Amino acid sequence: MQNCKYIANAIFDFFVSTVILVYALLCPLSLSHGCPKECSCNSNTKVVDCRGRGLFDIPRRLDPETQELHLQDNRIRGLGSMAFREIPRVRILDLSNNSITSISPTALLGLRTLQHLSLAYNSLRELDKRLLGPIHSLSHLDLSHNSLWGLPGAIGESLRNVSYLGLANNRLTRLDRTLLEAVTSLDSLTLRGNPWRCDCQILSLKLWLETYLFKGGVLDEVLCFQPEEMKEKDLQKIPYQLFHTCMTTSYHYLFANIQHLESERLQRGGGGPMAECEPKQKQRPVNLRHAIATVIITGVVCGIVCLMMLAAAVYGCAYAAIMAKYQRELKKNEELAAARGAEHATADEKEPLENAIA
């Protein structure tokens, strides 16, 4: 009997010890991956809402299965290295309306499934080209309402799948065309509210926008800020002849774009013997047609001006020759008149003398 009781006590003690051990192991995990006290969490949708909580830093102990993290309307000033390492599966990250001035190049490291990133309404002056390097699924990037002077050209490689790019209300004066050409999936672009400098260097952007709109892209507006004579003018509506100091460059760019669009159309249609059966090409948008018409009209006007200058030169030469001939004849007539006057004076002097002798 005593042996049975001893065995029963041993089994009970083992069971209690096991329960305590399992609880001790699981309890820290539940604490570390729960919902931060500053936030509200939805375990079904995997959404963590921390907006408007006066946070100065990224909250900790986030569930690693989190799909959406909303941190807008806080007081976050910067993002350190691997700031979101606890939530590698997050798809939507909203950091808008904070006070972010700096972001570590490795702040987003590990977020391979991130699709939507908003950094709007912050105080960013620049972005490191490595920031978005490891993210290949990004489709929505909002950088509007910051203080960005420009974007690094190399960052375009990380934006290949971006369909929406918000750059409105920054301090951009120009934008690299090669960067925009790398964003091959772009459908919507916002550029308004920037102090654009509409000189020769912005022609490449103007021509890229023509191609972008031709392909069906959506754009708000690009209003010039400098020089003064172009202030508040829409870049898309400025005729090419106003860029008179760089017209040759604009012609090369324009016809290169037209040729590129034509080659793309042929590739889509298949070309070859069946080219005549391909669908009719859609009508060019008004902006592109205006650009082509502007080039043709400018050429015709220049030709007419050259002909008028040639006619004026011929007329000037003929007029000068006639006037020279007239002056020569006038001088000759004056000399003849003077000679005849001298002869008459001599005859008059001789006549009284002869009368006196007689």
VENSULVEN-V514639 format. One record per helix or strand. SS is the DSSP state (h for helix, s for strand). FROM is the first residue (numbers start at 1). TO is the last residue. If there is no record, write none. Layout:
# VENSULVEN-V514639
ss	from	to
SS	FROM	TO
SS	FROM	TO
This chain:
# VENSULVEN-V514639
ss	from	to
h	2	32
s	40	42
s	47	49
s	68	70
s	78	79
s	92	94
s	102	103
s	116	118
s	140	142
h	153	159
s	164	166
h	177	182
s	188	190
s	196	197
h	200	214
s	218	219
s	223	226
h	228	230
s	234	234
h	235	237
h	240	242
h	244	269
h	272	277
h	286	357
